[in-house]
């Protein structure tokens, strides 16, 4: 229930802080006084997108804040799931909008995304404005009504989960069929490419090794000359480094007993001798390996040319990428070979999911057909007292193709009298009839869903007199059932039946026009209803009539 509403710097409102009461409340005021502004502020609070133009001229920001009592509604799980502090007795929702266009939203001082604010708002307040009457002709709205009365949310969730899997399997099947068709068209070319790459007998490091062999063979004379020079410097009989090193070691050995420092040199020179001797042996062995073989060089170049041509042809830069393409072609060829089996498996899965969808959709249809009968019964009971004694209201549940909501096409058919055939309600109902039908639907839905607050914005359009009074009684009944019902009205018959009465007025000040809202005292209420009855010149008869409406 909405306990308190605070608005600051929103369009014509400087500052408004008003307490709202449980039960059935009414809001009245002259046209243009600002009732729509109050609704606009509440809409922003419930997650509607903001426009910085709604900030009062001259202000840098506007603030809209509401306090809700949620003690009678099981909403704790929503707060827990979204990691928001939960205070059932005082849930605070705040929306701030700056002149720079920045918007922030808070629930119990926790910043929240606009989508989350809207999700919570949908659970707290239902605002029925005049444009919502247009929903009556929408199939989605009619389906939502019947599902609400059917209490089939769990079954609908289960069906939609299955339908999503079914839809996904359809997509996979279509993609496989399209891929199979493309592959079959390219089968010969793919087979040729695979055989070409497979016959090339590719190995990942081959190219680097061949390029090294080619470079070595091409420069074999230079390499042999260099290696011979190295061998000669290391191993020559008298002048070679190893020979000189042996002589140096012999000289050191003669002085180690009298010059201990030389022992360290001995160890280091012996280590060098071992290393240099090993190098000399390696160089000698390599000299024997280096040889120029024209036929081998030609073979290497031909193989490299083949590898380079394959890389250019397949638009890659490495052998590894060629191998990857070969393996991918093999996979695709295997898939083509096994595609019929894969297609049959997918088709079997699709058929099983379709059967499951049909079974679950059939259960939904049964539940909706039962709900349709209940809706027809309740709507007649509610509409007859609203001045339609011969009303006929029928809910048609027709079978259609499987879709995200099942396989039902819903149509609300209506006739206000026995002489007219049943037709879709949006085609034949007048404005006043639609208002009464919508109020009856809302009353019925509110009995099925515990929505804390319902706001009617001029639901009384097109009605008057006794019918308006009966509509007020329906809203009274709704407000008496652990609900808060607020009606914005121009009719004294409805205003008189509100438990609490608020008036919105407009005032010219030195800083411009401002809108205000106040709770009326009993005397002020008599005066307001009398004015609604007789206009600005309030007569004694209007005062008496107002008292009679208020049952005073």
Secondary structure, DSSP 8 states (H G I E B T S, - for coil): -EEEEEEEEETTEEEEEEE--SEEEEEE--TTSSHHHHHHHHHHHTT----GGGB-TT-SEEEEEEEE--TTS--HHHHHHTT----TT-EEEEEEEETTS-EEEEETTEE--HHHHHHHHHHHEEEE-GGGGGGGG-HHHHHHHHHHHHT-HHHHHHHHHHHHHHHHHHHHHHHHHHHHHHHHHTHHHHHHHHHHHHHTT--TTHHHHHHHHHHHHHTHHHHHHHHHHHHHHHH-TTTSHHHHHHHHHHHHHTTTTT-TTHHHHHHHHHHHHHHHHHHHHHHHHHHHH----HHHHHHHHHHHHHHHHHHHHTT-SSHHHHHHHHHHHHHHHHHHHHHHHHHHHHHHHHHHHHHHHHHHHHHHHHHHHHHHHHHHHHHHHHHHTTT-TT-EEEEEEEEEEEETTEEEEEEEEEESSTTS--EEHHHH--HHHHHHHHHHHHHHHHHHS--SEEEEESTTTT--HHHHHHHHHHHHHHHTTT-EEEEE-S-HHHHTT-SEEEEEEEEEETTEEEEEEEE--HHHHHHHHHHHHH-SS--HHHHHHHHHHTT-
